[in-house]
């Protein structure tokens, strides 16, 4: 499957996804605003991915249930063919996120691009220049090697 970027809708779509999120980030609530500076995001190792991959939860906790936040991939990072238990929606914030059914079919997606990966869908990704992506999942984050 070749998923093409929708540059004209990526940022409005990300804003809509945030608005529809069922839970709130710390401090969020009716009538309260939250603004998180990029240099203040709570980055931590993303244990389910390779060395150097970081996650910053904005809402929820990626290891426990529904969440949204950012994932930072280092230069040259790669993920072999794998699946996730729940749908994954992402918007590329910076860098290049290569995505496809396997490494030979990956296509490059730059800033503003949107990628939807259905739960259980085998795919691979790589980040030759590094990348930061905004991610939303209705379930906890997991990563299962294809065929395992």
N, C-alpha and C positions, 0 to 999 in steps of 0.2 A: 504494500500500500504506500503510495506517495502522498504525503500530506503537504500541501502547499501553504506558505505563510499568508496570512491575511493582514498585511501591514496597516490597512486603513481602519481595521476594527480592533487591533490588538490592545491599544491603551484603553479605549472605552470599554472593551470587554473585560480587561483586568479590573477596572473600576467597578463594573457591574458585578463581577464575581465577588469582589470584596464586600459589596453592599448586600449580597445575598447570603453571605456566610452566616450560619446559624448561631455560632458562638462568638464571643468577643475576646479581643486581645486584653491584656491586663490594663485596667483603667477605662476600657470602652464601656459605653452604656448609652442609654437614651440621653441625648443632649450633651454628651461629652465627646470631645475630640481627642484623637491620639495622633501624634506626629513622632515618627521614629527616624532620627538622623542615621544615615548609612553607617557612619563611624561608631554609632552606639548600638548597633544590632548585636544580639547575644550569640555570636558564632560559637559553634562547638563541632567536634568531629562527627561526621555522619557514619556511624559504625557499619551500616549495611553496604557502604560503598568503599572505594579504594582509598589509599593513603592520600591525605591532603584535601579530601572533599569535605566541605564544611556546610552546616545547616544553621539557619537562624529562624527559629519559630517566632511567628508574629501572633498567631492565634492557635490555641491547642498545643498539643505536644506530639511531634511527629512519630515518636516511638509508642504512643499509647492509643491514639484514635484520630478522629478528624482534625485536620490542621491546615494552616497555610503559612507560608513564609518563603525564605530564600534559600537556594542551594548555590554554593560557590564551587566551581570545578577548577582545579589548577591546570596550567598549561600542559598539554599533552595527555590529559586523562582520557581513559577509554573504559567503556563497559561492554563486555561481551553480550551475546544474546541473553536476555533475561525477561522476566515478567514482574508485575506488581499485582497484589491481590485486589486493589481497588483502582478505580479510574484515577488518572493523573492529568491535570491540566497545568500547562506551564506557558509563561511568557518570557521570552529572552530579554533580559535587561541590558546585558553587555557581553561582548565577545561573540564567539560563534559556537552554536550548539548544533552538532551534526546528529541526525536522527534517521533511522531506517529499519527495515525488517532484519537486516544483518549488516556487518561492517561494509560489505561491498555495495550495498544499496543506500547507504546514508547520504542525505542531502544536507547542505549547510543552511542554517537559519540564524539570521542576525538579529540585532536589537529591534524589538517591536513585533517579532514573529510569535505566533501562537501554535502550540502543539497539544493535541489531545491524544492520550494513550488509554484505550479501554482496559479495565482490569483484565488480567490474564492474557493480554496481547503480547506475543514475543517481539522484541525489538532490541536494537543496540543504539548506543550513542557514544560520541567522542567529542572532545573539546580541544582542538589543536592549538588554539590561541588562549585557552581558558574561557570561562563563561560564568555569568551570574544569571540565574533564572528565578522567577517568581513561580511558586508551585502551590497548588491546592489539591487536596485529596479528601474524600469523604470517609476514609478509613486510615489506619496507621500506615506509616511508610514501611515497606518491606521490599526486598529485592531477591528474587529467586532465579538462579541460573536456569535457563531453558533445559528441559529434559530432566530436571532434578526434582 
